[in-house]
Amino acid sequence: MTWSATQYRRFEDERTRPVRDLVAAIPLATAATAVDLGCGPGNSTEVLAARYPQARVSGLDSSQDMIDSARQRLPQLHFDVADIAQWQADAPVDVILANAALQWLPDHAALYPHLLAQLADGGCLAIQTPDNLDEPAHRIAREVATSGPWRAAIGHVAHPDRHPAAWYYALLKPHCQHLEVWRTTYLHPLAGGHDAIVEWFKGSALRPYLALLDAPQQAAFLAEYRRGIAQAYALLDDGSALLPFPRLFIVATR
């Protein structure tokens, strides 16, 4: 199951709120160059460009569909299909933004210092990653994957390792003149209730599972997943669901 800009944008307001908070926390008043790694459909790039209107802003993503959507949204900016893990700046960059992207990549012990090294002196690396692997939505996905008739196909699926805030602080502090790390839990009201929670994660965390299943298996998996979601998340009186979503933030100044 490939990335879908349409599916991702179903909850664009909720997904954009953390990047607004992240970009607002970058201490640089001005920047000449800024790049958005894992730019998706361009919602995060739009926030970055608004913060630094005089900067040369670009974005990259591994998904052609996401890049097509970003180019349509922001035709004045430059976007490329590229792999973050292989990315190397042509010249030192003032701001590197990675919003809800690096959790898909392994070996953060090497990746994060590498990204920091692409900055100009005094430049900033701003990262936000979901910190929700222990939340019910993820636990239920793992349980359904290993207990259903599809377990031979997807029982082994695992998201790349993530680490506590203190781990990232210790990793980056020796390379920084200033470093901020914090965690925020957003509470997203979703009008569609349990179905909306399923749709949210279809656009992100469930992709590695669904990609290995055929259409009938996907439907059966999602039905079982929804049953688990309905047990784990209470609905409000109006039928909506309040989805808690913890996220980890890092702003590192080289």
N, C-alpha and C positions, 0 to 999 in steps of 0.2 A: 504494500500500500504506500504509494508515493505521497510526498507532501502536497497538500491541497491548500492553495491560498484562499479559496472560497470557504472551506471548512474552518480554517484558522480565523478568518475575519468574522465568523459568526459571533465571536465574543471579543471583538477588537477593542471595545472600550475598556473592558476588564483587563485584557492583556496589555494594554497601553499604559494603564495607571502606574504600574511599577517603574516603567522606563521614564516616565515623567519625573518621578521622585528621584531616580538614579541620576538623570542628566542634570537636574536642578542642584544636585549635591557636588557636581564637578567644580573644583575651586577655580579653574582657569576663567578669567574674565573674557579673554579673547583667544581665538585659535585661527591659524592659517590653514591647517589641514585637519580633517577628521574622517575616520572610517568606521563604518558600522558592520561588524562581523556577525554573520547570521542575521541579515537584515529582514528576512521574511518578506511580507508584502509591502514593506516600506513604512509601516507605522512608526517604528522606532527611529528610522532615518529621518522622518519628518520632524520628530521631536528634536533630534540632534541638530538638524539644519536650522530650526527655529531658534535654538539657543545660540548658534554660531552662524548668523546669516552672512558674514563676510568670508567664511571659511570655504575651502574647496572640499566638499563633502562627497564621499563615495560609499557604496555598500556592496557587500558580496554575500552570496548564499549558495548552498550546494544544489538547491532546487530550481530548475528552469521555470516552473510554474510560479514560484515565489518571485523570482527576478522579473518575469514578465509583468506581474502585478505591480511590483515596485516601480518599474519603468513607466508604466501607464499612470501611476499615481504621481510620480515626481520626474517628469520627462527632462527637467533641467539638470538633474544629477546623473552621475555615472554609476552604473551597476554592472557587476560581473558574476557569472556562475563560477564559483571556485570553492575549494575545500579549505576551511579554516586551518586545519592541521598542516597544510602545506603553504599557507600564506606567508609571504615575506614582503615587507614594505619596500618600495623602491627608494624611499628616502625617509628619514625619521619623521614620525607623525606626532602632532600635538595632542590629539585625543583619539583613543581607541575605545569604542563602545562594543560590548558584547552582551546583549540583553536576551536572556532565556535561550542561549545557544550552546554554551560550553559544556552543559550537562550531557550533551550527546557525544562528547569526545572523551577518550581515555587519557590516562597519564597526565593529570593536572600538575604533578610535580615538575614535569618538563615544560608543559604547555604554557602555564601562567608566567613563569620567568621569561620564556621566549617572547611572549607578547609584550611584556614590560620592556624588553630590550629593543623593541621596534619604535619606542617613543623617543622624541627629542628630549633633551635635558629640561626638566620642569614639566614635561608632558604628563597626561593622566590616562590611566587605564581604568575604565568603569565597567564593572561586571555585575550582572544579576543572574542568579540561577535559582530555579525552583529547589526548595529544600523540603520536599514532601514525600520522600520514598517510604516513610513510615506512616503516612496518612492512609485512611481507609481506602481511598480510590486506588492507590498503588497496591496495598496489601491484597485487596480483593482481586485485582488483575492477576497477581502471582498465584493466588489460591485457585482461581478458575483455570488458569493455564496448566496447572499441574494436576488437576483433579478430573478434567473432562476427557472425552474421547480423543481430543486433539493433543493430549499431553506429549505424545511422541514427537509431534511437530513443533510445539512451542513451549514445552515444559522447561526447556533449557534457557529460554530468553531471559536476559537480565539487562538492566540499564547500567551504563558505566558507573564506576564508584564515584561517590561524592563524599566530601569530608566536612568535619565540623569547622565552625568559624575560626577557632583557635589554630587549626591546622593551616588554613590559608594565611592567617596573620603571621605565623612563624615562618612560612615559606617565603612570603614577599617582603617582610620587614627589612631584611638585610640589603635589599635592592632599592629601597624607597627613602625619600626624604620625608614623606608624610603618607600615612596609611590609615584609612577608615574602613572598618568592617562592622556590619550590623545585620540584624535579622528582623523581618517584619512579617506578620501574618495578616494577609488581606482577607476580608470577609465579603465574598462576591454574592449578591442576591441574584439568583437565576430564576426567571419567571417560569421556565418550563419544568421546574422541579427535578425529579430523578432523571427524566429523559434529557434534560439540559445538561446534567452532570455527565451523562454518558456521551453526549455530543461534544462537550468540552474536551474530554479525554480522547475521543476518537481523533481529534485534530492534533494530538501530541503524544501522550504517554502510551496509548494503546497501539500506536502505529507498528512497533516492532512485532507485536503479536499478530495483528491483522494481516500484515504483509506476508505471513507464511501460511495463511489459510485461504481456501477457495471461498467463493461467495456463500454457499450454504453453511459452511463452517463458521464464517464470519458472523452470519446472522444468529447462529446458535450460541456462539461465544458471547456476543453482545447481549442476547437475551438472558443468559446466565449471569453475566456481569451486572446487568441492570437489577436482577433480583438481589444480588449482594449489596448494590448501592442503595436500594430501597430499604434494606434492613439497617444500613449503617448511618444514613443521613435522614434526620427528621425533617418533615415539611413544616413550613409556617402556616398560619391559618388561611392565608390566601393561596396556598398550593405551591408557593415558590420554595426554593431551597437556598439556604445560606451556606455557600461553599467556603470553608476555611482553606487558605492557600499560603503556606509559609514560603518565604523567599529570602535568599542570602544576598547581601550587597557588599561590593568591594569597590572602593575608590582609592587607587594607588598613584602617587605622584613620584615620578622618577627623579 
